[in-house]
């Protein structure tokens, strides 16, 4: 059946796009776990100091006179975040107390995720950082931005799903931003069919959800004969159904979303494959110090010159040291002209430049990993360590 696109209302952290950081990226000879120098920059933050925070969490407006300007120092170019620029501010805006507490020991971490309340990403953030303050962001870019600009402490974002594969947008953003992977968390995805009170399965004509969620429930939705409509995220679909009081439409979302938006669960575990797991990355401004007393994983990205056996040689640096690769992903090298060779036909390029993202089971504190990357650097045209972090073997 043909799918139509519906944009659901969502909470957003609206920020101007930063300058691209794809140039002058650090190479291997720069210690990837050396903290970045403190930078001075002024961020003007307009934050709500009063009012019902539960209303704010659902996109309530900040009234005039309720905002104060806060200053935070950082180096380089000034950035400005003004709540008046967007009618949808953060659910719990930063206050002067937040800024001081964030620097203190044992403070409650603010963790960004993509989506609205009830999203699977929110559950992943709470699994990664129990008792954190989960901050919803409209787009993946916004979550990266929020960490880089000190508006939140961490971000937890999906990178791959066992059924749907890689989330390519986040691979590209890992290179664009200078954040570090400091951990991973795996979450079992269990989809539910939700609807408003009084609505039965036979009343439904259509169902809304994220395209991947709809694809993961293909068999069930086909049997029900429902028209599928794609929206930005699963919890956003549940919120839209509830707030619009729709009687002919349901949503594929989490059990948590049903509780938050007061929807009935018409069916549970409607995914076609029970082994449906999403892997999320935990991102921070500063890397963690790698260790060897527990299982670690390291993620790198590199590019190679074109030539026979070049990729084989790159992967062999790990094989010859008995380092297991758990993931390899290729992405087009953006912002670089396609290479047109002299023997190309009609001016079309003979090949495209690519980046290769690789995850392997070893800590950067392990001499084998250092030797492997030192060897790779001898013929790689670009190499960057994205993070060395503890492996997550548990699924919840």
C-alpha positions in Angstrom: 0.0 0.0 0.0 1.2 3.5 -0.7 2.4 5.4 2.4 1.7 9.0 2.9 3.8 11.4 5.0 2.3 13.1 8.1 4.4 15.4 10.2 3.5 15.1 13.8 3.9 18.0 16.3 7.1 17.6 18.4 9.2 19.2 21.0 12.3 20.8 19.6 15.5 22.3 20.6 16.1 24.8 17.7 19.6 25.8 17.1 21.5 27.3 14.1 23.7 24.7 12.2 27.3 24.8 13.3 30.2 25.2 10.9 31.2 21.9 9.3 34.1 20.2 11.1 35.1 17.8 8.4 38.3 19.7 7.7 41.3 19.7 10.0 40.1 16.6 11.8 42.5 15.1 14.3 44.7 12.2 13.1 45.9 9.2 15.0 49.1 10.9 16.2 46.9 13.3 18.3 46.0 11.4 21.5 42.3 10.8 21.1 41.7 10.7 24.9 43.4 14.0 25.6 40.7 16.4 26.8 40.1 19.4 24.5 41.3 22.7 25.8 38.8 24.9 27.5 37.3 27.3 25.1 35.7 30.7 25.9 32.5 31.6 24.2 29.4 33.4 25.4 26.1 31.5 25.2 23.0 33.6 25.8 20.3 31.3 27.1 16.8 32.4 27.8 15.3 30.1 30.4 12.0 29.7 32.0 12.1 30.5 35.7 8.5 29.8 36.6 5.4 28.1 35.4 4.0 24.6 35.1 6.9 22.4 33.8 4.4 19.7 32.7 2.8 22.2 30.3 6.2 23.2 29.1 7.0 19.6 28.4 4.2 19.5 25.9 5.3 22.6 24.0 3.9 25.3 26.2 5.0 28.9 25.4 7.4 30.8 27.6 5.6 34.0 28.7 7.2 37.4 28.5 8.9 38.3 31.7 9.5 34.7 32.6 12.9 34.6 30.8 16.3 35.6 32.1 19.6 35.7 30.3 22.3 33.5 31.5 26.0 33.6 30.5 28.4 30.7 30.1 32.0 31.0 29.0 33.5 29.1 26.2 36.3 30.0 23.7 36.0 30.7 19.9 32.9 32.0 18.1 29.8 33.1 20.1 26.6 31.1 19.7 23.2 32.3 20.8 20.2 30.2 21.8 17.1 32.3 22.3 13.9 30.6 23.4 11.9 33.4 21.6 13.2 32.1 18.3 11.1 29.0 18.6 7.6 28.4 20.1 8.9 24.9 21.3 11.6 25.3 23.9 13.2 22.6 25.9 10.7 20.8 28.2 12.8 21.9 31.3 14.8 24.9 30.2 18.2 25.6 31.8 18.4 27.8 34.8 21.3 29.3 36.7 21.0 26.5 39.3 21.3 23.9 36.4 24.5 25.5 35.2 26.1 25.5 38.6 24.9 22.0 39.5 26.2 20.6 36.2 29.7 21.3 37.3 29.3 19.8 40.7 29.9 16.1 41.6 26.9 13.8 41.5 24.8 16.3 39.6 21.9 15.0 37.6 23.0 14.5 34.0 21.0 16.1 31.2 20.9 13.6 28.3 19.6 14.5 24.8 17.7 12.0 22.6 15.8 12.3 19.4 12.0 12.3 19.5 9.3 13.1 22.0 8.5 11.6 25.4 7.8 7.9 25.1 10.3 7.3 22.3 12.5 4.2 22.4 15.5 6.6 22.5 14.2 8.0 25.8 14.2 4.5 27.3 17.7 4.0 26.0 18.9 7.2 27.5 17.4 6.2 30.9 19.0 2.8 30.6 22.4 4.3 29.8 22.1 7.0 32.5 19.7 6.0 35.3 18.0 9.0 37.0 19.1 11.3 34.2 17.0 14.2 33.0 16.1 13.1 29.4 15.9 16.1 27.0 13.9 15.5 23.8 15.3 17.0 20.6 13.5 17.3 17.2 16.3 16.1 15.0 19.6 14.0 15.4 21.5 17.2 14.5 19.9 19.0 17.4 21.1 16.5 19.9 24.7 16.6 18.6 24.5 20.4 18.7 23.1 20.5 22.3 26.1 18.4 23.6 28.7 20.4 21.7 27.3 23.7 22.9 27.1 22.6 26.6 23.3 22.7 26.7 23.2 19.1 27.8 25.9 16.7 29.2 25.4 13.6 26.9 23.4 12.4 24.0 22.1 8.8 23.4 21.4 8.2 19.7 20.6 5.1 17.6 23.3 3.8 15.3 22.0 0.5 14.0 19.0 -1.9 14.3 19.1 -5.7 13.9 16.3 -5.6 11.3 16.5 -2.2 9.7 20.3 -1.9 9.6 22.4 1.3 10.0 21.1 4.8 10.8 23.2 6.5 8.1 22.5 10.1 9.3 24.2 9.5 12.6 27.3 8.0 10.9 27.6 11.2 8.9 27.1 13.3 12.1 29.8 11.5 14.0 32.3 12.9 11.5 30.7 16.3 11.3 30.9 16.9 15.1 33.8 16.6 17.5 32.0 14.5 20.0 33.4 11.2 21.4 31.7 7.8 21.8 31.9 7.0 25.5 29.6 3.9 25.6 26.9 1.9 23.9 23.6 0.5 25.1 21.3 -2.1 23.4 17.6 -2.0 23.7 15.0 -4.6 22.7 12.3 -3.0 20.6 8.8 -4.2 21.3 6.1 -2.6 19.2 2.5 -2.1 20.3 -0.6 -1.1 18.4 -2.2 1.9 20.2 -5.4 3.7 19.8 -7.7 6.1 21.7 -10.2 4.9 24.4 -13.2 3.2 22.9 -11.5 2.5 19.5 -11.3 -1.2 18.5 -9.0 -2.9 16.0 -11.9 -3.2 13.5 -12.5 0.6 13.7 -9.0 1.3 12.4 -8.4 2.3 8.8 -4.8 3.6 9.0 -1.8 3.4 11.3 0.9 6.0 11.9 4.5 5.4 13.0 8.2 5.8 12.0 8.9 4.1 8.6 11.2 1.5 10.2 8.6 0.6 12.8 6.0 0.2 10.1 8.4 -2.0 8.1 9.2 -4.1 11.2 5.4 -4.8 11.6 4.7 -5.4 7.9 3.0 -8.8 8.3 0.7 -7.8 11.2 -0.4 -4.5 9.5 -1.0 -6.3 6.2 -3.2 -8.8 7.8 -5.2 -6.0 9.4 -5.5 -4.2 6.1 -4.3 -0.9 7.5 -3.0 2.0 5.4 0.5 3.0 6.6 1.4 6.6 7.2 5.0 7.6 8.0 5.8 10.2 10.6 9.0 11.3 12.2 9.1 8.9 15.2 7.0 6.3 17.0 6.2 8.3 20.1 5.3 11.3 17.9 2.7 9.2 16.2 1.2 8.2 19.6 1.1 11.8 20.7 -0.5 12.9 17.4 -3.2 10.2 17.7 -4.0 11.2 21.3 -4.0 15.0 20.9 -6.0 14.8 17.6 -8.5 12.4 19.3 -8.5 10.3 16.1 -11.1 7.4 16.0 -10.0 5.7 12.7 -6.2 5.7 13.2 -3.8 3.9 15.5 -0.1 4.2 16.2 2.8 1.7 16.4 4.8 2.8 19.4 6.1 1.6 22.8 4.2 0.6 25.9 5.6 3.7 27.6 4.1 5.9 25.0 0.6 4.4 25.7 1.0 5.4 29.4 2.2 8.9 28.7 -0.5 9.8 26.2 -3.4 7.8 27.7 -3.8 5.4 24.8 -5.2 1.8 24.9 -3.0 -1.1 23.9 -4.9 -3.1 21.2 -2.0 -5.5 20.6 1.5 -6.1 22.0 4.7 -7.5 20.4 3.4 -6.9 16.8 6.9 -6.9 15.3 7.5 -9.6 12.7 10.7 -10.7 14.3 11.1 -11.0 18.1 14.9 -10.5 17.8 14.5 -6.7 17.2 17.3 -4.8 18.9 18.6 -1.3 18.5 22.1 -0.3 19.4 22.6 3.2 20.7 25.8 5.3 21.2 26.5 7.4 24.2 28.2 10.7 23.2 30.1 13.3 25.2 32.3 16.3 24.7 35.3 14.5 26.4 36.5 10.9 25.8 36.9 8.4 28.5 40.3 6.9 29.5 40.4 3.4 27.9 41.1 0.4 30.1 42.0 -3.3 29.7 40.3 -4.8 32.8 37.0 -5.1 31.1 35.7 -5.7 27.5 36.1 -2.5 25.4 35.2 -1.6 21.8 36.8 1.0 19.6 35.2 2.8 16.7 37.3 4.4 13.9 36.7 6.1 10.5 39.2 6.2 7.7 39.5 6.8 4.0 41.7 5.0 1.4 43.2 5.7 -2.0 41.7 3.8 -4.9 43.6 0.6 -5.9 43.4 -3.2 -6.0 43.4 -4.8 -2.6 43.5 -1.5 -0.6 40.5 -2.3 1.5 41.7 -5.9 2.0 45.1 -4.4 3.3 43.2 -2.1 5.7 41.1 -4.9 7.2 44.1 -7.2 7.4 45.8 -4.9 10.0 43.2 -6.1 12.4 43.1 -9.8 11.3 46.9 -10.3 11.6 46.6 -9.1 15.3 43.6 -11.3 16.1 41.3 -8.3 16.6 37.6 -9.1 15.9 35.7 -6.6 13.8 32.0 -6.2 14.9 30.9 -3.7 12.3 32.0 -2.1 9.0 30.0 0.6 7.2 30.9 2.6 4.1 29.6 6.1 3.5 30.3 8.6 0.6 33.0 11.1 1.4 31.0 14.3 1.3 32.2 17.8 0.3 34.8 16.3 -2.0 34.6 16.4 -5.8 34.0 13.1 -7.5 37.3 11.9 -9.0 37.2 11.9 -12.8 40.0 9.9 -14.3 41.6 10.4 -17.7 40.1 7.1 -19.0 36.6 7.9 -17.8 33.8 7.8 -20.4 31.7 10.9 -21.1 33.1 12.7 -18.1 31.5 10.3 -15.6 33.7 9.4 -12.6 35.2 5.9 -12.5 34.7 5.6 -8.8 33.4 7.5 -5.8 35.5 8.4 -2.7 34.3 6.6 0.5 34.8 6.6 4.2 34.9 3.4 6.1 33.5 3.2 9.7 34.8 0.2 11.7 34.1 -1.1 15.2 36.5 -3.6 16.7 36.8 -5.5 20.0 39.8 -4.0 21.7 40.7 -1.1 23.9 43.0 1.7 22.8 44.9 0.9 25.9 45.7 -2.5 24.3 49.0 -2.5 22.4 47.5 -4.6 19.6 45.0 -1.9 18.9 47.6 0.8 18.8 49.8 -1.2 16.5 46.9 -2.0 14.2 46.0 1.7 13.8 49.6 2.7 13.5 49.9 0.2 10.6 46.6 1.5 9.1 47.8 5.1 9.2 50.7 4.2 6.9 48.4 4.0 3.9 45.1 5.6 5.0 44.5 9.0 3.6 42.5 10.0 6.7 42.1 8.3 10.1 40.1 9.3 13.2 39.3 7.5 16.4 35.7 8.2 17.3 35.9 6.5 20.7 37.1 3.6 22.8 34.4 2.6 25.3 33.0 -0.4 27.3 31.0 -3.0 25.4 27.4 -3.6 26.3 26.5 -7.3 26.3 23.1 -7.0 28.0 19.8 -6.3 26.3 16.8 -4.8 28.1 
